[in-house]
Amino acid sequence: MVYEKLSKNALYCMYAAGAVTGGILLAVIGAVDYFWIFPEDIVIGKWISLAAAVLILVDVLISPYFRFCRYRYGINEECIDIQEGYLFVKRHIVPIERLHKLEMKTGPLDRLFHVGKVIVTTAGGDVTIAFLDMGKAEKIADTLKRRINEIVVEKREEERQADHGRG
């Protein structure tokens, strides 16, 4: 299978999403410190907050790069194969004939960086091909939709032939 990598827009979107998440987490830590740790003068709480803040900042800086480098997806006539992860790499392999539904999604940051997601639904759950350039996401969705329709037509034809064989 030939695997595709993401564009630089995906990397920028990952950094932006990480910065937003990191900012929210730092705000929560700051609020806890301001309203509880500092007034109570809990020394261990100050050290824990500092360590958590440093870990969040380091994660915001390096996590998107590693996720970007490890993210791969491949689509062929038989399956969709997605590899993703930061510390732990996950691999999703979905047979095309098991697809029930296709969906394209974009969030505010996705639209800002012109990327989108193609979400495929099977009986076992959803699998997302994320951070795709919008043109590529639309092309993948159209290709998968055509393939799903071909499979449905093939199955109906097989059922008709089986019915005629019995009759």
N, C-alpha and C positions, 0 to 999 in steps of 0.2 A: 504494500500500500504506500502511496505517496502522501507524505504529510505536509501540510501547509503551515506556515508560521503567520503570526499576526503582523500588522503594519505598525509603524511608529505611532500613529494616532491611538492605537490600543495602549501602548506604553504610557502615553501622556494621560489617557483616561484613567489608567490604573493608578498613576501617581496622584491625580486629582481626587479620585475616590478614597485613596489611602489618607490623603491630607485632610479630607472632610471627616473621615472616621476618627483619625488621630486627634483632630481639633476637638471633636465632641468628647472623646475620652479624656483629653487633657482638661477640658472645661469641667467635667464631672469630678476629676481628681482635685482640681482647684477649688470647686465648691465644697467638697468634703473637707479639704484642708482648712478653708476659710471659716466654715461654720462649725467644725468639730475639732479637728486636729490642733489648730493653732490656739483657739480659746482654752482648750483643755491642756495645752502644752504637753502633748503626747510625743515624746522624742522618737520612739520607735515608729510611730505613725508618720512622722516627717521623713524618716529614712526610707520607709516603704513607699511613700508617695514619690520621693525623688527617684528611687529605683524604677518604679512603674512608669514615671514620666520619661526617663531615659530609654527604657525598653520600648515604649510607644514611639518615641522619636526615631530610634534605630530601625524599628519595624517599618515605619512610614518611609524611610529612606531606602531600605534594601529589599523589602518584600515585593514591591511592584516589579523590580528588575528581574528577580529570580522567577516570579510567576510568569512574566513575559517570556523569558528564555525557555521555560519548560513547557509552555502551552503549545500544543500541536493538535491538529485535527486532520483527519483524512476521511474522504467519502468515496466509496466505489459502488458498483452495482449491487453489492451484497450487504454492506454495513456502513455505519458511521462509527468512527473510532476517535475518541477525544482523550488526550492526556493533559492533565493540569495539576498544579500544586505548587507549594512553596517548600515546606519542610517535608511533607509527605506527598508523593505523586500518586494521583488517582488515574485510573484508566477506565473509560466508559466505552463499551462496544455494544452498539445497538443494531440488530438486523433490520434492514430496510423494510422487510415484509411485516415486521411487527409494529410499524408506525401507525398511529391512529389519527393524530392531529399535528398540524404544524402551526406555529405562531411566531410572529416577529414582534420584538419589543424594543423600545428605546426609552431610556430615562433621561432626565435633564442633562446629566453629564455626558451620556452617550450622544445626545443631539449636539452638544457643544463640541465634541470631538469627532462627529460624523461617524460614529460606530453604532452597531446594533447587535441584537441577539436573535438567534433562531432557536426556538424551543420546540423540541420534538417530544410528543407524548406517546408512550406505549402503555400496555396494560400494567407494566411494572412501575411506571412513574415517568417523570420528566427528565430529559437530558438537554442541557443548554450548550450551544456553540456560541460563546460570548466574544465580545470585542471585535466583531467583524466589521470591516468597512461597509458602509450602507449598500453600495453597489454589489459587493460580494455577497452580503447577507440576502439581498433580493434574488440574486442569481441562484444561490444555494436553495432558497425556499422554493423557487420555481422548478429547479431540477428535481428536488425531492417530491414536490407535488406531482410532477409528471410521472415520476417513477412509481409513486403510490397508486396513481390512477391506472398505470399499466398493470400493476400487480392485481388490482381489483378486477380489471377486465379479464386478465388471464384466469383468475379464480372463478369468475362467473362462467367463462367459457368451459372450464373443466367441469363445473357443476352441471351445465347444460348437457355436455357430452355424457356425463355419468347418468343423468336422468334419461337420456335417449337410449343408453345402453340397457337400462333396466326395463324400459317400456316396450 
